[in-house]
Amino acid sequence: MIGQRAQLVDRIIGSLCSHQTRMTMNNKLPALLLIALSATAQGQTTGSINVPAPVKAAFAKRFPKAEGPKWEMEDKKDFEADFKQDGNKWSACFAPDGAWLETEHAINTDALPEAVRKTIAAKYADHKLKEAEQAETPKGTVYEVEFAKGEHEMEVVFSADGTVVKMKEENEDGEKDEKDEKD
């Protein structure tokens, strides 16, 4: 592959440059090839991020059975890993210093606490329940439920006792606007 690229570069240079220039360029060809290959390699790793060692260590300690973590930035400052554990999909979020912030995994709606199901029946009976997740944080466990009503989508966060903690509604731009129910 490298030999083919060198021949191609040599042909291009040959068609564009005089013999004297080609002699000078041939001396620089290995360096040019190295730069070109480096640029190609960089282009293939565009989606990766540099996960700090404290984050990796905290993740490994908290999730020793995790399989295939894929890292991304969450809110431009924290690190989120999507992974499988015991056959289920999970995500976990960590601060740059390795502090654990949150873990989420999908659950069946019948696994929601009864108090949450009662609140859903009372307040959101006219909405279609799309999915539910259980989220653990240092403050405790909450349940994130995504609803749809026509074109309108929203996510409601419930405490285990059925209290609405937060609501995120999708605006016209497809972004979610957050509302704390305490306010």
N, C-alpha and C positions, 0 to 999 in steps of 0.2 A: 504494500500500500504506500509506504513512504517513497519507495523507488519510483512508483507511478506518479506521485505528486511532484517529485523532483524533476522527472522528465517533462511533465506538463509545465511546470514553472520555467524550465530551461527553454522549452519551445516558445512560450509566451515572451520571455525575455529576448530570445533570439529574433523573434519577429519584430520586436520593438526597438532593439538596441543595435548599435554598430559592434563590430568584432572587438574593438578596444574596450567598449563598455561592458560587453559580455565577459571578457576576461576578468574585469574588476568585480562584476556581479557574481561570477562563479566562485570567487573567493569568499563572498558573503552569503552564498546560497545556503550552506548549512545553518547559519544563524537565522536567515529568513524562514527556513522550513521549521525550525524550532519555535519561532514566534508564531507562525501560522498554526502549528499543531497545538500550541499552548492556548491560543485563542479558541480553537475548536473545542478543546477539553473544557475550557471555562464555560462555553456556551451550553454544554451538556449538564452542568451542575447549577444552573441559574436558580432553580427552585429550592436548593438546600440552604439551611441556615446553620450558623455556628452556635451550638448549644453549649452553654458554660458547664464546666466540670461539676460544680455543685448541683446543678439541675439534673445532670445525668446520674450522679450518685444518689440523690434523693429519690429519683424515679426508680432506680434499680432496687433500692432498699424497700420502697413502698410497694412495688409491683414485681417481685422476683420471678413470677411466672408469665410476665408480659411477653407477647410475641410480636415482632415486626413493628416497633414504634416508628411512626412517621411524625416528624416535628414540624411545627409552624409557629409563627408569631401570633399571639393573641393580644389584641389592643395595643400593638406596636411596642410592648414592653415585656410582656410575660410569654412563657413558652408552653405550648400545648402539644401533647403527644396523643395521637390516635393509635390504638393498638388493640390486639385481641388477647383475651385472657379467659381460659376455661371455655373457649368456643364462642364467647360473646364479645361484641365491640364495645370498647370503652374509650374515654378521653380523660386526660388529666392535665391540669394546669399548674404551673409552678412559676414563682417569682425568679428573677435572675440570680438571687442568692441561694436558691434551692428550696425556699419555703413553699410548702404545698398549699395551694389555694382552693382547688376543687377537683372532684372526680365525678364524671357523669356516665351513665349507661342507660340504654333503652329498657323499658319495662312494659309488660302488658298492662292495659288499662285496668284489668281486674286485679292487678297487684297494687293499685293505688290504695292508700288508706281509705276506709269507709267515709271518714269525715270529708276527704277531698272529693270523693265520688258524689256525696250529698250536695256539696257546694256547686259542683259542676251541673248536677241535675237542676238545682234551684236557679243558678245565674246564667248558665250557658247551654240550656236545653235546645235552643234554636241554632246552635253551632255544631259543626261536624268536628269530632275529636280526631285529629290526624295522627298524633303520636304522643307518647309520654316518656319522660326520663326521670330517673332518680338522681339527684345531685347531692353529694356530700361535700360540706365545706367545714372549716374549723369551727364555724358557728352552729353547725348541725345539718340535718337532712331536710331538703326541700324537694318538691316535685314540680317539674317543668312540663306543662301540657300545651301542645300546639293545637289551635283551633282554626277552622275556616268557616266563613259564611259568605257564600257567593265568591266574589273576587277578593274579599277582605280576609287577611290572615292576622293572627295574633298569637303570642305566647304568654301564658299566665303562669306565674310561679306561686305555688301554694305551700304553706307550712303543713306539717302532719296533721294539725287540728282542723284543716280546711280553710284557714284564713288566707285570703289573697294577699301576697306579700308584694308582688310586682307584676306589672303588665307591660308587654312590649307589643305595640301595634305597628303593622307595616304601613308606611306612608306611601304617597304616590310615586316616590322614587325607588320603591322597593326596599328602603331602609327601615329599620325598626326604631320607633320612638319609645323610650322607656318612661313609665310612670310608676312611682312608688305609691302604693295604696295607703301608706301611713300619712302622706301629706294631705 
